[in-house]
């Protein structure tokens, strides 16, 4: 082998070794740590608002309503759902509110198409089997339209020949779009979904788009 070729191969190998050494010693970036005081915020999320602070598509997000930094939603509330969203920078509280097995009750007022029978309500109470497995037993009762409920913008689409009714549903787990899938499973599609409470935290008198900071020692 010529000296020139040997020098080229040695240089190439040396460069690769430097690359491996350089990249193998890199450490993964740490998540930002928030050293400030623990904060707890309740927010009445309007319809068509994403439960996050950023969106590359330019859709409405929490940033349009809440001028705070370093807090994150404890659990999701779908874009087409409304009501109570809890935000905090306390990881322990987030886990308490969202982890399965913590038994934190979440109360929803749900407008459905049709008038559910007692048999359908009993199915919800006992648990139904969805495509991702059986649900835990839930609270389910037929109620009058809540007097505190606001008009949705845009309004729901109703069919003149089919009445609507309201249910109060209490869940102890949090699967993706669970309430909607449960009511559809028993034959009564959800038209509107409003979360009212998570554990001891309630929507209270907050209007859509309003938020309030809650003292941590009140929990």
Residue pairs with C-beta under 8 A, 6 or more apart in sequence:
1 9
32 70
34 70
34 89
36 70
36 89
38 88
38 89
38 90
38 93
38 216
39 68
39 70
39 71
39 88
39 89
39 90
39 213
39 216
40 86
40 87
40 88
40 90
40 93
40 213
40 214
40 215
40 216
40 219
41 66
41 68
41 71
41 86
41 87
41 88
41 211
41 212
41 213
41 214
42 84
42 85
42 86
42 87
42 201
42 203
42 204
42 206
42 211
42 212
42 214
43 62
43 65
43 66
43 84
43 85
43 86
43 87
43 206
43 210
43 211
44 82
44 83
44 84
44 85
44 203
44 206
44 207
44 208
44 209
44 210
44 211
45 51
45 62
45 77
45 81
45 82
45 83
45 84
45 85
45 208
46 82
46 153
46 208
46 209
47 80
47 81
47 82
47 152
47 153
47 154
47 208
48 59
48 60
48 79
48 80
49 60
49 61
49 62
49 64
49 65
49 79
50 59
50 60
50 61
50 62
50 79
51 62
51 73
51 76
51 77
51 78
51 79
51 85
52 61
52 62
52 73
53 61
53 62
53 63
53 66
54 61
54 63
55 61
59 79
62 73
62 85
62 87
65 209
65 211
66 87
66 211
68 87
70 89
71 87
71 88
71 89
72 87
72 88
72 89
72 94
73 85
73 86
73 87
74 86
74 87
74 88
74 93
74 94
74 97
74 98
74 198
75 86
75 97
75 98
75 106
75 174
75 198
76 174
77 83
77 84
77 85
77 195
78 177
78 193
80 193
81 193
81 194
81 195
82 152
82 192
82 193
82 194
82 195
82 208
83 108
83 109
83 193
83 194
83 195
83 196
83 203
84 195
84 196
84 197
84 198
84 201
84 202
84 203
85 195
86 97
86 198
86 201
88 94
90 216
93 216
93 219
95 102
96 102
96 104
96 199
97 104
97 198
97 199
98 104
98 174
100 173
100 174
103 172
104 172
104 198
104 199
105 139
105 170
105 171
105 172
105 197
105 198
105 199
106 170
106 171
106 172
106 174
106 195
106 197
106 198
106 199
107 139
107 168
107 169
107 170
107 195
107 196
107 197
107 198
108 168
108 169
108 170
108 171
108 179
108 193
108 194
108 195
108 196
109 143
109 146
109 149
109 166
109 167
109 168
109 169
109 193
109 194
109 196
110 166
110 167
110 168
110 169
110 179
110 183
110 190
110 192
110 193
110 194
111 145
111 156
111 164
111 165
111 166
111 190
111 191
111 192
111 193
112 164
112 165
112 166
112 167
112 183
112 188
112 189
112 190
112 191
113 159
113 162
113 164
113 188
113 189
113 191
114 162
114 163
114 164
114 165
114 187
114 188
115 142
115 163
115 165
116 142
116 165
116 167
116 183
116 186
116 187
116 188
120 186
120 187
120 188
121 140
121 141
121 142
121 167
123 185
123 186
124 138
124 140
124 169
124 182
124 183
124 186
125 137
125 138
125 139
125 140
126 137
127 134
127 135
127 136
127 137
127 138
128 134
128 135
128 182
128 185
128 186
129 135
130 175
130 178
130 181
130 182
130 185
132 175
135 173
135 175
135 178
135 182
136 171
136 172
136 173
137 172
138 169
138 170
138 171
138 172
138 182
139 168
139 169
139 170
140 167
140 168
140 169
140 170
141 167
141 168
142 165
142 166
142 167
143 166
143 167
143 168
144 166
145 166
146 166
146 194
148 205
149 194
150 207
150 208
152 192
156 164
156 191
156 192
157 191
158 164
158 191
164 191
167 183
169 179
169 182
169 183
171 178
171 179
175 181
179 190
179 193
180 189
180 190
180 193
183 189
183 190
184 190
195 203
196 202
196 203
197 203
200 219
201 214
201 219
206 212
